Amino acid sequence: MTKAAFLEQVWAHLDQEHLFDLVEEAVRRYTPSGAEQPAAELFAAALKAAGVPCERQPVGATGRENLLVVLGEEPVALLLVGHLDTIRLLPLEQLPAPRRAGDLLYGLGSADMKGGCAALVACLAALVASGLTLSRGVAVALVVGEEEYGDGSLRLFERLQAPLVVIGEPTGLVPCTGHHGYLELDLEVRGRRAHAALPELGASAIEPMLRWLLDIVEGAPRLGPGVVVNVRELEGGSALFVVPDHCEASLDVHLPAGLPLADFERLVEEARLRAAATAADGVALKHARVHWGRGYAPSGEPAYLDTLRRAFSLAGLPFAPGVFRSHSDASLVGGAYPVVCGPGRLEVAHARHEHVSLEEVWQAARLYVALVVEACL
Ligand SMILES: [Zn+2]
């Protein structure tokens, strides 16, 4: 039997209606980072009903769990990863119920990434139902904590590594072999409080912060194309009719793989010195790195590329590798650089109108099966 024939045999066990219902129910369950259990229970129940053996991997001390399925022998040839959590939406009343409009399913986590998780579960169910015997193992993990600092993935990668890791974040099914780096940075300015009518007696913390921030934002493009700086939070002052004595900001910074982190941090430091030089005496400006996830761009042809290309060909999908421009758990994988590829678009993830094409979720399930057949048969 050819690989294509084996593939047809597994695909025949994919249940489209069941898959679409599973995504919708997953979206209905509000599972922000730290409270992922309702999604874990849903997917665990779906796996159990399909006869797929599932390991629960405790993460931390509060009862949170990754789900891990290993089919065939370890060490596995392929590891597919999804995350169970979404961003935290406050106030909760703004949580939209899942809604279907034609091919689109709207709701928090539909693209990022419950569509991908459901596709992975459907892939496993079809593999087991087909009775296919794999000569090399495959693992699928649904992890907690991706939208924070990846405690679920850290736990997973302690337990398991693979030469090909595919993370199902929303890429519109573009295989992203490159990945931007992500820096989370906190800035803080301390000034001196005084009556609002007597600013000469105080030292504003807000004005130097504004100068500092704009200097960073305007200077970033000079480092090279593709640098993204988002001023995510800005807080300072009070309602007391005073010169504000404190101001804090948080930045999200996405850096193309070739751009050293040190270059960006030098920009921040030089801008800090300029803002300090024009601030009143006694103003203190400091910055602290909260998180850094390194980016990567594989040089030459990575060993897994042929497997990937053949799987795309079998699934009838265009193969045009790209770069994932956001943050993901990929930066936590040791060894092989993961490929990010899943249904949905990053452009709508974390947005109020987040949605996913159900047809694309279906294509993702077919592609993941093709990957298993290519990498593990
Ligand atoms: Zn995500």
Residues whose N, C-alpha, C, O or C-beta is under 5 A from the ligand:
A	BS01	ZN	D112 M113 E169
